[in-house]
Amino acid sequence: MGTRIIDPWPLIFDHAAQFFTVNDSRFAELVDCWLEKGLIEEWQGIIGELDVGGLFSPFPSSLRRYVGVNGMRPLADSLLSETCLVNVVRPCWISKLEPFNGMWHLSENGKPCGEFDAIVIAHNGKCANRLLATSGLPLIARQMKRLELSSIWALLAAFEDPLPLPGGAVTSFEGAFVKGVDSVSWMANNTKKLLRSQSSGPHCWTFLSTAAYGKRNKVPQENIPTATAEKVKAGMLEGVEAALGLSKGSLKKPLYTRVQLWGAALPINTPGIPCIFDPQGRAGICGDWLLGSSIESAALSGMSLANHIADYFQSGGAHPEEFAVGLQNEFQPLEGHDVGQFPGLESEKKQMNEARAYQLAS
């Protein structure tokens, strides 16, 4: 859940999770609380599918879609103020986990960072794998290493004028899943999504690449070569032109651009369980990838592990083997769009395709 604000304009971009949907009653309770507090709102703009060449098909508006009022990142940050039980320490990069005398000793490059009854890994990728490699948690480490992640490029671009609409359409879409374009799988107008009252100023768009394009152009995300950044930017802007049905080179030059690589973006396989917990090591894993690739999956996973750990400690640890979960589960391929899953959206797509087929038949 990332939002980037560029001063002094200011420009605003959601450059990771674009929106979320609700399918589970437990998550719905959380979302209702966010709505009451004014942290989120319904995204009522038109979204749909954009086929290469500029053919746009809007989704039915029956499924509610939500966004953070000031972007997705402020919603994530707001969770810290929701409880007095969590103490977040920044900056702090845990580099070593050591079990000693029934406790976990955490350290950052040799500097002690405290002793704890249990640990939770809410992270994945190479950093988590390195951390777990010497932790004495072989079952946890094995499951984490089975996870496969995609790579996605994000292009943030601000245009002085509105983008040309497909086929001269009267109503502009605010978000579109792009089909048939190698370099772009999603595009969204952040200005319309987040600053609806703004009548003038730059138009801020987020373009996300396909996973295949991300894999083909992957580099170390901490040190992106200038040549790669320029190549990716040019390739994605060409993809935008193709998606909108514009001739190559006809798109006006953006007044601001930035590319970012999510090197470990989204899961492409999953064990299909809400959490993993090793009672012998008092260590657990949570994350969206355990159930899917959505904000709802992340929330459900975190809640599940929290409750499971609470039950474990309340049991007194007399029969720890009864609390082992997810340590042996096999991973299966994860279906969904290149930019994640949106529970309930598939049924909307089905309705749209059925309606399109009916129109063609009649």
ROZANU-516126 format. One line per field, with one value per residue (C-alpha): residue in one letter; chain; x, y, z. Coordinates in Angstrom, 1 decimal, decimal comma. Each point is the difference from the previous one (the first is absolute). Example, Ala and Ser with C-alpha at 12.3 -4.5 7.8 and 13.67 -1.06 7.14 Angstrom:
residues 2
r (a  s);
c (A  A);
px (12,3  1,4);
py (-4,5  3,4);
pz (7,8  -0,7);
***
This chain:
residues 362
r (m  g  t  r  i  i  d  p  w  p  l  i  f  d  h  a  a  q  f  f  t  v  n  d  s  r  f  a  e  l  v  d  c  w  l  e  k  g  l  i  e  e  w  q  g  i  i  g  e  l  d  v  g  g  l  f  s  p  f  p  s  s  l  r  r  y  v  g  v  n  g  m  r  p  l  a  d  s  l  l  s  e  t  c  l  v  n  v  v  r  p  c  w  i  s  k  l  e  p  f  n  g  m  w  h  l  s  e  n  g  k  p  c  g  e  f  d  a  i  v  i  a  h  n  g  k  c  a  n  r  l  l  a  t  s  g  l  p  l  i  a  r  q  m  k  r  l  e  l  s  s  i  w  a  l  l  a  a  f  e  d  p  l  p  l  p  g  g  a  v  t  s  f  e  g  a  f  v  k  g  v  d  s  v  s  w  m  a  n  n  t  k  k  l  l  r  s  q  s  s  g  p  h  c  w  t  f  l  s  t  a  a  y  g  k  r  n  k  v  p  q  e  n  i  p  t  a  t  a  e  k  v  k  a  g  m  l  e  g  v  e  a  a  l  g  l  s  k  g  s  l  k  k  p  l  y  t  r  v  q  l  w  g  a  a  l  p  i  n  t  p  g  i  p  c  i  f  d  p  q  g  r  a  g  i  c  g  d  w  l  l  g  s  s  i  e  s  a  a  l  s  g  m  s  l  a  n  h  i  a  d  y  f  q  s  g  g  a  h  p  e  e  f  a  v  g  l  q  n  e  f  q  p  l  e  g  h  d  v  g  q  f  p  g  l  e  s  e  k  k  q  m  n  e  a  r  a  y  q  l  a  s);
c (A  A  A  A  A  A  A  A  A  A  A  A  A  A  A  A  A  A  A  A  A  A  A  A  A  A  A  A  A  A  A  A  A  A  A  A  A  A  A  A  A  A  A  A  A  A  A  A  A  A  A  A  A  A  A  A  A  A  A  A  A  A  A  A  A  A  A  A  A  A  A  A  A  A  A  A  A  A  A  A  A  A  A  A  A  A  A  A  A  A  A  A  A  A  A  A  A  A  A  A  A  A  A  A  A  A  A  A  A  A  A  A  A  A  A  A  A  A  A  A  A  A  A  A  A  A  A  A  A  A  A  A  A  A  A  A  A  A  A  A  A  A  A  A  A  A  A  A  A  A  A  A  A  A  A  A  A  A  A  A  A  A  A  A  A  A  A  A  A  A  A  A  A  A  A  A  A  A  A  A  A  A  A  A  A  A  A  A  A  A  A  A  A  A  A  A  A  A  A  A  A  A  A  A  A  A  A  A  A  A  A  A  A  A  A  A  A  A  A  A  A  A  A  A  A  A  A  A  A  A  A  A  A  A  A  A  A  A  A  A  A  A  A  A  A  A  A  A  A  A  A  A  A  A  A  A  A  A  A  A  A  A  A  A  A  A  A  A  A  A  A  A  A  A  A  A  A  A  A  A  A  A  A  A  A  A  A  A  A  A  A  A  A  A  A  A  A  A  A  A  A  A  A  A  A  A  A  A  A  A  A  A  A  A  A  A  A  A  A  A  A  A  A  A  A  A  A  A  A  A  A  A  A  A  A  A  A  A  A  A  A  A  A  A  A  A  A  A  A  A  A  A  A  A  A  A  A  A  A  A  A  A);
px (0,0  2,2  -0,8  2,5  -0,6  2,2  0,4  -0,4  -2,9  -1,0  -0,3  -1,5  0,3  -1,0  2,9  -0,7  -3,4  -2,6  -3,2  -1,6  -3,3  -1,8  -1,2  0,5  -2,2  2,9  1,8  -3,3  -0,2  3,5  -1,0  -3,1  2,1  2,3  -3,0  -1,4  3,4  0,3  3,1  -1,4  -2,7  -1,7  1,7  -3,0  1,9  -0,4  2,4  0,1  2,0  2,0  0,8  2,9  -1,1  -2,2  -3,1  -1,1  -2,7  -1,2  -0,7  -3,4  -0,1  -1,5  3,4  1,1  3,6  2,0  3,0  1,8  -1,4  3,5  1,5  0,7  3,1  -1,8  -2,5  2,8  1,7  -3,3  0,0  2,9  -2,2  -2,8  1,7  2,2  1,3  2,4  3,3  1,6  3,7  1,5  2,5  0,7  1,2  0,0  3,0  0,0  -2,4  1,5  -2,0  1,5  -1,6  -3,5  0,1  0,8  2,9  -0,1  2,9  0,9  3,6  1,1  -2,2  -2,5  -3,6  -1,9  -1,2  -3,3  -2,3  -0,9  0,9  -2,1  1,4  -2,3  2,4  1,2  2,6  3,8  0,2  -2,3  1,7  3,4  -1,4  -1,5  3,0  1,9  -3,0  -0,3  -3,5  0,4  -3,7  -0,9  3,0  -0,9  -3,6  1,3  2,4  -2,8  -1,6  0,4  -0,5  -0,5  1,7  -2,0  1,1  -2,0  0,1  -1,3  -0,7  -1,6  -1,5  -0,9  -3,2  -2,4  1,0  -1,8  -3,1  -0,4  -2,2  -0,9  -2,1  -1,9  0,5  3,6  0,9  2,0  1,5  0,5  1,4  1,9  -0,2  2,2  2,9  3,4  1,2  -3,1  -2,6  -1,7  -0,5  -1,8  -0,6  1,1  -1,2  -3,6  0,2  1,5  -0,6  -3,5  -0,6  3,1  -1,1  3,4  3,6  2,0  -1,6  1,9  -0,1  1,4  0,9  1,0  1,8  -0,8  1,8  1,7  1,3  1,2  1,9  1,6  1,2  0,9  3,0  1,0  -2,8  2,3  2,3  -1,9  2,3  -1,0  0,0  -2,5  -2,2  -0,2  -0,6  -2,9  -1,5  0,0  -1,3  -2,9  -1,0  -0,1  -2,2  -2,3  -0,3  -0,8  -2,6  -1,7  0,1  2,4  2,7  3,5  1,6  -3,2  -0,4  1,1  3,1  -0,8  1,2  1,1  0,9  1,5  0,5  0,1  0,7  -1,9  2,6  -2,0  -3,5  -2,7  -0,2  -0,4  -0,6  -1,6  -0,6  -3,6  0,0  -0,4  3,2  3,0  1,1  2,8  -0,9  3,4  1,8  -2,8  0,2  -2,6  -0,5  -2,8  -0,5  -2,4  1,8  -1,2  -3,6  0,4  1,2  -2,4  -0,3  -2,9  2,3  2,7  -2,5  -1,5  3,5  1,1  -3,2  0,3  3,6  -0,7  -2,9  2,0  3,0  -2,4  -1,6  3,4  1,2  -3,3  0,2  3,2  2,0  -0,9  -0,6  1,9  -0,4  -3,7  0,8  2,2  -1,6  1,1  3,5  -0,7  -2,4  0,9  -0,2  -2,3  0,0  -1,8  -2,6  -0,7  1,0  3,6  -0,8  -1,7  -3,3  -3,2  -2,6  -3,3  1,4  0,1  -3,8  -0,3  2,2  -2,2  -3,1  1,7  1,1  -3,5  -1,6  2,5  -0,8  -3,7  0,4  2,0  -2,5  -2,9);
py (0,0  2,8  3,6  2,5  3,8  2,2  3,7  2,8  -0,7  -2,2  -3,2  -3,1  -3,6  -3,3  -2,0  -3,5  -1,3  1,9  -0,7  -2,9  -1,9  -1,8  -3,6  -1,3  1,0  0,3  2,4  1,8  0,9  1,6  1,9  1,3  1,5  1,6  1,5  1,4  1,6  1,6  -1,9  -1,5  0,7  -1,8  0,4  0,8  0,8  -2,1  -2,9  -2,9  -1,8  1,8  -2,2  1,0  2,5  2,0  -2,2  0,7  -2,1  1,3  -2,4  -0,1  2,3  -2,6  -0,8  2,6  1,1  1,9  2,2  2,0  3,5  1,5  -3,0  -3,6  0,7  2,3  -2,8  -2,4  2,6  0,6  -3,5  0,9  2,4  -2,6  -1,8  0,5  -3,5  0,6  1,8  0,7  0,7  1,8  -0,2  -3,6  -2,8  -3,3  -1,9  -3,0  -2,2  -2,1  -2,4  0,0  -1,2  -0,2  3,5  1,5  2,5  2,4  2,2  2,5  -0,4  -1,1  2,5  -1,7  0,9  -1,8  -3,4  -1,4  -3,0  -0,5  1,5  0,7  0,4  2,3  0,4  -2,2  -0,2  -0,2  2,1  -2,3  -3,1  1,3  0,8  -3,5  -1,9  0,0  0,2  -3,7  -0,1  -2,5  -0,6  3,8  0,7  -2,8  1,3  3,6  -1,1  -1,7  3,3  1,4  3,7  2,1  3,2  3,1  3,4  3,1  3,1  3,2  2,6  3,5  1,5  3,6  -0,9  -3,0  -3,1  -0,5  -2,2  -3,3  0,4  3,6  -1,2  2,6  -1,4  -0,6  -3,2  0,4  -3,5  -2,8  -3,5  0,1  -3,0  -0,9  2,4  -1,5  2,8  1,2  -1,9  2,8  3,8  2,4  3,7  0,8  3,6  -1,0  -2,8  2,0  3,6  0,1  3,6  1,2  1,7  0,9  -1,0  -3,0  -3,4  -2,6  -3,6  -3,2  -2,7  -3,5  -2,4  -3,6  -2,6  -1,3  3,5  0,4  -3,3  0,8  3,4  -0,9  1,6  0,7  2,2  1,9  1,1  0,3  0,9  3,2  -1,8  -2,6  2,7  1,9  -3,2  -1,1  3,5  0,1  -3,5  0,6  3,3  -1,8  -2,6  2,8  1,3  -3,5  -0,6  3,3  -0,5  2,9  0,1  -0,6  3,2  2,0  0,0  3,4  -0,1  -0,2  3,0  -2,5  -3,7  -2,5  -3,7  -2,5  -3,7  -2,2  -2,8  -2,3  1,3  -2,7  -3,7  -2,4  -3,0  -0,6  -2,6  1,2  0,3  3,0  -0,3  -2,2  -0,7  -2,1  -0,6  -1,6  3,1  2,5  1,6  0,8  1,5  2,2  1,8  0,3  -2,7  -2,7  0,5  1,9  3,5  2,6  2,4  -2,2  -3,1  2,0  1,1  -3,5  -1,5  2,4  -0,5  -3,8  -0,2  2,4  -2,1  -3,2  1,3  1,2  -3,4  -1,7  2,0  -0,2  -3,8  0,0  -1,8  -3,4  -1,6  2,3  -2,5  0,8  3,5  -0,7  1,4  0,4  -1,6  -2,8  1,6  -0,2  3,1  0,4  2,5  3,2  1,3  3,7  3,1  1,1  2,8  -2,2  -1,4  1,9  -2,3  0,2  1,6  -3,2  -0,2  3,5  -0,9  -3,0  2,2  2,4  -2,8  -1,5  3,3  0,5  -3,4  0,7  3,3  -1,7  -2,8  2,4);
pz (0,0  -1,3  -0,8  -1,3  0,2  -2,1  1,2  -0,8  -2,4  1,9  -2,1  1,6  -1,2  1,5  -1,4  1,5  1,1  -2,1  1,7  2,0  0,2  2,8  -0,1  3,6  2,9  2,4  -2,3  -0,6  3,7  -0,2  -3,2  1,7  2,7  -2,5  -1,7  3,3  0,8  -3,5  -0,9  -3,2  -2,5  -2,8  -3,4  -2,1  -3,2  -3,1  -0,3  -2,4  -2,6  -2,8  -3,0  -2,2  -2,6  2,4  0,6  3,5  1,8  3,4  2,8  1,6  3,0  2,4  1,7  2,5  -0,4  2,7  0,1  2,8  0,2  -0,4  -1,7  1,1  2,1  2,5  0,6  0,9  2,2  1,8  1,3  2,4  1,8  0,5  2,8  3,1  -0,3  -2,9  0,4  -3,4  0,0  -3,0  -1,5  1,1  -2,3  1,8  -1,3  2,4  1,9  2,8  2,3  3,6  3,3  -1,4  -1,5  -3,4  0,1  -2,9  -1,1  -2,7  -1,2  3,5  1,9  2,3  -0,9  2,8  1,2  -1,0  0,7  -3,7  -3,4  -3,1  -3,5  -1,9  -2,9  -2,9  -2,7  0,3  3,2  1,9  -1,4  1,2  3,4  0,4  -1,4  3,3  2,4  0,8  -1,6  -2,9  -0,5  -0,1  -2,2  -2,4  -0,5  -0,5  -2,7  -1,9  -0,6  -3,5  -0,7  -3,1  -1,0  -1,0  -1,3  1,1  -2,2  1,6  -2,6  0,3  -3,2  -0,5  -1,9  0,3  -1,9  -3,3  0,6  -1,9  -3,1  0,9  3,0  1,9  3,5  1,2  1,9  3,2  0,0  -2,5  -0,1  -3,3  -2,3  -3,0  0,9  0,9  2,2  1,8  2,0  2,0  -0,3  2,4  0,3  3,5  -0,3  -0,7  2,6  2,9  -0,8  -1,5  1,0  -1,9  -3,2  -1,4  0,2  -1,2  -0,6  2,0  -1,4  1,3  -2,5  1,1  -2,2  -0,7  2,0  -3,2  -0,8  3,6  -0,1  -3,3  1,2  3,5  1,6  3,7  1,1  2,5  -2,9  -3,3  -2,9  -1,7  -3,4  1,4  1,5  -3,3  -2,0  2,3  0,0  -3,8  -0,3  2,4  -1,6  -3,4  1,7  1,2  -3,6  -1,3  2,7  -0,8  -3,7  -0,6  -2,7  1,2  1,3  0,1  3,8  1,4  2,1  3,8  2,1  2,7  -0,1  2,4  -0,3  2,9  0,0  2,4  -0,2  2,4  -1,0  0,2  0,7  -2,9  2,3  3,3  2,7  0,3  3,8  2,2  2,0  0,8  3,6  1,5  3,7  0,7  -1,2  1,1  -3,5  -2,5  -3,5  -1,2  -3,3  -2,9  -2,0  2,4  -1,3  -3,2  -1,1  1,4  3,0  1,3  -0,1  1,9  2,7  0,4  0,3  2,7  2,0  -0,3  1,2  2,9  1,3  -0,5  2,0  2,7  0,2  0,2  3,0  1,7  -0,2  2,0  -2,6  1,4  -3,4  -2,5  -2,9  -0,1  -1,0  -3,0  -3,1  -3,6  0,4  -2,5  -2,5  -3,6  -2,2  -3,0  -2,8  0,8  -2,4  -0,4  -1,9  -0,3  2,5  2,6  0,9  0,7  1,6  -1,8  -3,1  -2,0  0,3  -1,4  -2,9  -0,7  0,0  -2,4  -2,4  0,1  -0,8  -2,8  -1,4  0,2  -1,9  -2,7  -0,3  -0,4);
***
